Amino acid sequence: MLHLPHYAVTTSAERLDRHGGEPGLEAVVGYDGDEPIGYAYGNTIRSGDRWWTRMSKPMAPDLTAHPVFALKELGVRTPWRGTGAARRVHEWGLRATDPRNESP
C-alpha cells in the first residue's frame, strides 16, 4: 500500500506527527514473539472536535457529549493479515484506553 499517496512514508509521518500533537494519544504495537506485526493509534476526542464533522450522518448529541477514544489508524503487516491480528491489536488498544481499566 505504500504506493498509494495516503500511505506513502512521508504522508504517514506527517499524519502521525499531527495526530501525536492531539490530546490523549495512545498507541499499541502487536507482536508475534519478538516480531512487530501491527499497530493502532488514536486519541481522545471531545464534543465539537473536527472528527465528528467527517461522519456521513451527524451523531446523536448524547454520543458526542462526553470524551471518547477515536481510532485514527490500524495497520497489520501482510503476512499476518487475515489471521485475526488486526482484531487483537484493536481490542488491546481499546482495553488500554478504557478508563474503567485504570487502577484506583
Rosetta blueprint (number, residue, H / E / L):
1 M L
2 L L
3 H L
4 L L
5 P H
6 H H
7 Y H
8 A L
9 V H
10 T H
11 T H
12 S H
13 A H
14 E H
15 R H
16 L H
17 D H
18 R H
19 H H
20 G H
21 G L
22 E L
23 P L
24 G L
25 L L
26 E E
27 A E
28 V E
29 V E
30 G E
31 Y E
32 D E
33 G L
34 D L
35 E E
36 P E
37 I E
38 G E
39 Y E
40 A E
41 Y E
42 G E
43 N E
44 T E
45 I E
46 R L
47 S L
48 G L
49 D L
50 R H
51 W H
52 W H
53 T H
54 R L
55 M L
56 S L
57 K L
58 P L
59 M L
60 A L
61 P H
62 D H
63 L H
64 T H
65 A L
66 H L
67 P L
68 V E
69 F E
70 A E
71 L E
72 K E
73 E E
74 L E
75 G E
76 V E
77 R L
78 T H
79 P H
80 W H
81 R L
82 G L
83 T L
84 G L
85 A H
86 A H
87 R H
88 R H
89 V H
90 H H
91 E H
92 W H
93 G H
94 L H
95 R H
96 A H
97 T H
98 D L
99 P H
100 R H
101 N H
102 E L
103 S L
104 P L
